[in-house]
């Protein structure tokens, strides 16, 4: 019983897997037929939104992009349906110069399905549908995030789908993004009738011939066997010619499609080659500019280094010269030992003379005082003697004027009575100030005794 239950469980799984595989195969086959039909139609007529072949192709592509697309999980673990536009936004954002932002900002296109349909029309007008699909398939992580196992976008056939869509780049398309085709409320319905094909086998053809013969024999009694055989041979020839014409037409269309595909592929490769060549030229130019800039900077740095070396040499020379000048200046400021000894002797002599002058001044002041007292005493004695002589002079005698009485000379007191200037001590003479010359001090008339 257990094995029977397991077998019953495997049957639905196999059925579901087969249905997914059949659906995937049908969608890819119909997409290939639709692309070929559009290529054929573009040679004879203009394709726009009103073309049934284009509407059928858009519906097929929408079904492929929505095949086994995961739903969006909400907070309450409820899975809401999701449109392929969410996958396109996430997976095609790295495409250079993409149109996702412009479609996102459209005012008349609001729902996700309408934005996805508008995106299909825009990339078809830009001839970049295959580029967008290839870029989305390269982002494997995002693709696995949005699709379940068994989806077309996760299979190997997706790469073939991108190669098939390259052929649409040869068609010049123009659409109106405000029409009914962009409306997201209408579901995408695929019309399979243009792609249904019935191939008649040889047995069925012979049976048809027999039917025609029987119908011809019963319809007219005067028909001979020769006429019947002639009619059968003519019908067989016509059917053979018709089948041959169909086969040749199919081969011709296939050759035209292959030619268009190869031409588009060659054009794409030429564009890539020209872009690579231009990019290589730009890189070479930038490399040459960088090398030139590097050479100029190197020369400038070498000049700066030489200039700095010259400045450093000049500064070193100036430093040594300033040091020599400072040494000479300091050496000239400090007197030699011989001059120091001479200055010391002159200083001792000067100090001795100063002390002697002070003593002499004191003695001279004392002698002046004694002299003044002597003079006053002599005057008093003279007056007394004069009075005595007058008294002793006889009457009628006259004195003759003998001139001014000579007073003692003050020549011994000659000399400078002014104060002598203070002289610097020995420690002050060793300073940076100028040292007074003893010879000039000694020759000064103010301190020279008479």
PEJOKA-V376411 format. One record per backbone hydrogen bond with DSSP energy under -0.5 kcal/mol. NH is the residue of the N-H (numbers start at 0). CO is the residue of the C=O. Records with the same first field share a line. If there is no record, write none. Layout:
NH: CO / CO
This chain:
4: 0
5: 1
6: 2
7: 3
8: 4
9: 5
10: 6
11: 7
12: 8
13: 9
14: 10
15: 11
16: 12
17: 13
18: 14
19: 15
20: 16
21: 17
22: 18
23: 19
24: 20
25: 21
26: 22
27: 23
28: 24
29: 25
30: 26
31: 27
32: 28
33: 29
34: 30
35: 31
36: 32
37: 33
38: 34
39: 35
40: 36
41: 37
42: 38 / 39
43: 40
44: 40
47: 45
50: 47
54: 50
55: 51
56: 52
57: 53
58: 54
59: 55
60: 56
61: 57
62: 58
63: 59
64: 60
65: 61
66: 63
68: 65
69: 145
71: 79
72: 70
73: 77
76: 73
78: 76
79: 71 / 77
85: 82
86: 82
87: 83
88: 84
89: 85
90: 86
91: 87
94: 91
97: 94
102: 98
103: 99
104: 100
105: 102
109: 107
114: 110
115: 111
116: 112
117: 113
118: 114
119: 115
120: 116
121: 117
122: 118
123: 119
124: 120
125: 121
126: 122
127: 122
128: 122
131: 127
132: 128
133: 129
134: 130
135: 131
136: 132
137: 133
138: 134
139: 137
142: 138
143: 139
144: 140
145: 141
146: 142
147: 67
150: 147
153: 150
154: 150 / 151
157: 154
158: 155
159: 155
160: 156
161: 157
162: 158
163: 159
164: 160
165: 162
166: 163
167: 164
168: 165
169: 166
170: 167
172: 170
173: 46
176: 174
178: 175
181: 178
182: 179
185: 182
188: 186
191: 189
194: 191
195: 192
198: 196
199: 197
204: 200
205: 201
206: 202
207: 203
208: 204
209: 205
210: 206
211: 207
212: 208
213: 209
214: 210
215: 211
216: 212
217: 213
218: 214
219: 215
222: 219
227: 223
228: 224
229: 225
230: 226
231: 227
232: 228
233: 229
234: 230
235: 231
236: 232
237: 233
238: 234
239: 235
240: 236
241: 237
242: 238
243: 239
244: 240
245: 241
246: 242
247: 243
248: 244
249: 245
250: 246
251: 247
252: 248
253: 249
254: 250
255: 251
256: 252
257: 253
258: 254
259: 255
260: 256
261: 257
262: 258
263: 259
264: 260
265: 261
266: 262
267: 263
268: 264
269: 265
270: 266
271: 267
272: 268
273: 269
274: 270
275: 271
276: 272
277: 273
278: 274
279: 275
280: 276
281: 277
282: 278
283: 279
284: 280
285: 281
286: 282
287: 283
288: 284
289: 285
290: 286
291: 287
292: 288
293: 289
294: 290
295: 291
296: 292
297: 293
298: 294
299: 295
300: 296
301: 297
302: 298
303: 299
304: 300
305: 301
306: 302
307: 303
308: 304
309: 305
310: 306
311: 307
312: 308
313: 309
314: 310
315: 311
316: 312
317: 313
318: 314
319: 315
320: 316
321: 317
322: 318
323: 319
324: 320
325: 321
326: 322
327: 323
328: 324
329: 325
330: 326
331: 327
332: 328
333: 329
334: 332
339: 335
340: 336
341: 337
342: 338
343: 339
344: 340
345: 341
346: 342
347: 343
348: 344
349: 345
350: 346
351: 347
352: 348
353: 349
354: 350
355: 351
356: 352
357: 353
358: 354
359: 355
360: 356
361: 357
362: 358
363: 359
364: 360
365: 361
366: 362
367: 363
368: 364
369: 365
370: 366
371: 367
372: 368
373: 369
374: 370
375: 371
376: 372
377: 373
378: 374
379: 375
380: 376
381: 377
382: 378
383: 379
384: 380
385: 381
386: 382
387: 383
388: 384
389: 385
390: 386
391: 387
392: 388
396: 393
401: 399
412: 409
413: 410
416: 414
428: 424
429: 425 / 426
430: 427
440: 436
441: 437
442: 438
443: 440
446: 443
448: 446
449: 413
